[in-house]
C-alpha cells in the first residue's frame, strides 16, 4: 500500500473525472485527505487530453494539388478567413500551419 508523503498514512487508489469527462485514477490519504497522482497516472490523463484535442481531416485532390479542409472549430479558434494565406512549416513529425 502507498504511504502519504505528508503524514505517512495509507493511501487508497480512487477514480474521478475531469470537467471534460476524462476518467483518471489518483491516490487519497485515508488519514489527512492529501491527494496525488503518480507520473504514470498523470501521463495517462495527458494522453487522453491529447486524443481529445486531435482533429481529423481527409485530403482531397483539388485540380493538380491536394487540399485539406480545416474543421470549423479550428477556423473559429484561429480566426481564419476564406482566401487567407497561411505559412506551412515542415517539421519532423508533421506540418505546422500558421495564419499569415
N, C-alpha and C positions, 0 to 999 in steps of 0.2 A: 504494500500500500504506500502511496506517495505521502510525504510529510510536508506540512506547511512551512514555508521559509520564514514566516513571521512568528508563529507560536509553537511550531513543531507538532501541531495537531494533525490528525489523519485527514487526508483529502479524499473526496469522493468524486468520481467522474460523472458529469451530468451532460445533458444535451439542451441546447437552446436554439433560437432562430434570430437572425438579424432582422431589422425592419423590412429588408427586401425579400425575406423568406429563405435565406441561406441557412441551412442547418449546420451547427458546429458543436463540437464537444469541448468541454473545459473542466477544470478541477475547482472544487469549492471546499474550503476547510470546514469541517464539522464543528470546530471549536470557536474560531474567531470570524468566520464568514469570508475570509480572503478568497478571491477568485483569480485564477490564472490559466493561461494556455501554454502548452509546451510548443516548441518550434514545429513539430510535426502537425499539431492541431492548427497552428497559425498558417502553415503552408497550405493545408487542405482548404481553409477558408479563402485564402488569397487565390488559389486556383479556381475555386467556384466563382469568385467575382470576375476573374479574367474570362472565364467561359461566358458569363452573363454579358460582358461588355463587348464580345465579338459580334461583328456584323458579317453576314454572308451575302455575296452578290454573284451574279452569273456574268461571265464575259461573253459579249456578243460581237459578231462581225458587223462593222459599220463601214461599208464601202471597202477600201483596201486596208483599213485599220481595224483595231479591236476597240470596243467601247465597254465601259463599266458604269452601271447605274449606282448612284450614291443613295443610300437609304435616307428617307425623309428626316429621320431623327438626326442624322449627321448633317444634313443640309441646314436644318434649323440651328443646331448647336454651333456650327461654324459660319453661319450666315452666308452660305454660298448662293450665288445668283446664276441664272441662265446666261450662258456665253462668257462667264467669268473665266479668266485664265488662272491656272494653278501651276505650281512648281512641283515636279516629281523628282525625288532623290532616290537612286538605287541604294539599298542597304544590304547588309549581309543576309538577312532573313526575309526581306520584302521590299516594298516600295513605300516611301514616305510621301504623302501628298500634302502640300502646304498651300493655303489660299494666297494668291498674289497680293 
